[in-house]
Amino acid sequence: MSGADTRRVDETILGVSDLSVVFHSHHRRSHVTAVDTVSFDVPRHRTVGLVGESGSGKSTIARAVLGLEPVTSGRVTFDGQDITRPSKRERRALTEHLQVIFQDPYSSLSPTRTIRDTLVEPLLAHRTASREEADERARHLLERVGLASYALDRYPSEFSGGQRQRIAIARALMLQPKFIACDEPVSALDLSIQAQVLNLLKELQQEMGLSYLFIAHNLSVVRYMSYEVLVLYRGQLMERGDASTLYHRPEHPYTRALLEASPVADPVEQSRRRAHQRATGALSIQNLPVVGCPFAPRCAYAVPRCSSERPPSVVGPSGTTVACHRVGELPWSNDGND
């Protein structure tokens, strides 16, 4: 953050309180709880990370925050304003301040529109700039994300995945938002490109005072981007804490399992992690009713209580907040470091 910037980094820009999202099946008269009473805050000009497997509820949270998914219960606030159930008019106004970068750069851009048309559309739709002003901002942002201005008159098919994601980032910035939900923004990119895009997002945050909700399944990526990380499994919050502590001293067995699933450069360590995964069972979403801890069926450390009682969230020995009956009892609980 620049020395001339006097931003209040501890002020909340987005508040999520006891958020639940339930999907109902009218044919089978059943329901699926995609998000189950999740609470967190995103401070102004900071990044909060959501990490978990596919089906953990992290993308549903982002869609609910953006008004794209109905909220079943709970509350969402933005800049102190309740946006839990925005009207169509309110949702349109909110898009000036809340934007999203989607996972797949190949499907998030219209193949039949030039990059220029894609970028200027938000400004023209909101009538916040003339065509000339919109063109100039599009040119400026395209160059800022690392692409030459001549790209404006080309089509998405003429660009690589990394270039398309840079265009998607430029589009998200056109309305000068305060908050961006980054929904797996690098998972579809080659490893060699991922770091470049992540660094670009960090630079833009510093320059423009952005707040991010950063979503990924890779804990290492989330750690790099975030100051606080929330670990989700089947819609419930398993563990939360500052990024460094949660990465080096995780308390919840599921957080540790996510770390074991992350690839590492050391072949010996990678072999050890794969052996551990085989021994403890593959991480997968179980279509079973949740009474206790949702991770209990996959947890090597589960006791009968784990399947019958939902664990409360408590502060563990490392300082992270953990939803686990056995916090403090597990083999790693008293390790000074991992």
Secondary structure by P-SEA (a helix, b strand, c coil): cccccccccccccbbbcbbbbbbbbcccccccccccbbbbbbcccbbbbbbbccccaaaaaaaaaaccccccbbbbbccccccccccaaaaaaacccbbbbcccccccccccccaaaaaaaaaaaaccccaaaaaaaaaaaaaaacccccccccccccccaaaaaaaaaaaaacccccccccccccccccccaaaaaaaaaaaaaaacbbbbbcccccaaaaaacccbbbbbccccccccccaaaaaaccccaaaaaaaaacccccaaaaaaaaaaaaaacccccccccccccccccccccccccccccccccccccccccccccccccccccccccc
